[in-house]
Amino acid sequence: MSRLRMWASGILGVLLLVVVFQNLETTNIRVLLWSWNLPLLVVMVAFASLGALVGALVALALIARRGNRPPA
């Protein structure tokens, strides 16, 4: 099962790279009063990393919560 998970992660990583490198143009990002001109590649990688971090934190929280429950 671990090998399957590793392959799936690798395939998803390659697909993410293909999508990211097809989007190299610059885009304007506006948040409240700030504005930045960034390559879309940077924006996509930043949000993909943020999503992975949030997913990992949620998974860790669920594992910790499950570990604290008494056996049924």
C-alpha positions, -999 to 999 in steps of 0.1 A, spaced: 0 0 0 28 23 8 43 18 -27 9 26 -43 7 59 -23 42 68 -34 34 63 -70 2 83 -67 20 111 -51 47 111 -78 21 111 -106 2 140 -90 34 159 -85 43 155 -122 8 166 -133 11 197 -110 44 206 -126 30 202 -161 1 226 -153 24 251 -135 49 253 -164 21 259 -189 12 291 -169 44 313 -169 28 347 -177 27 375 -152 -5 382 -133 -16 410 -110 -25 399 -74 -45 424 -53 -52 418 -16 -70 447 2 -46 477 -3 -16 458 -17 -9 448 -53 18 426 -67 28 415 -102 39 379 -100 44 351 -124 14 328 -123 39 299 -117 49 315 -83 12 320 -73 2 285 -82 32 269 -64 25 291 -33 -11 281 -31 -4 244 -38 21 244 -10 -3 262 13 -30 236 5 -6 208 12 3 224 45 -33 228 55 -41 192 45 -12 179 66 -22 200 96 -58 187 94 -45 151 90 -23 155 121 -52 170 141 -74 140 131 -47 115 140 -41 133 174 -79 133 181 -83 97 173 -53 88 195 -69 105 225 -102 85 224 -107 56 247 -111 22 230 -148 13 223 
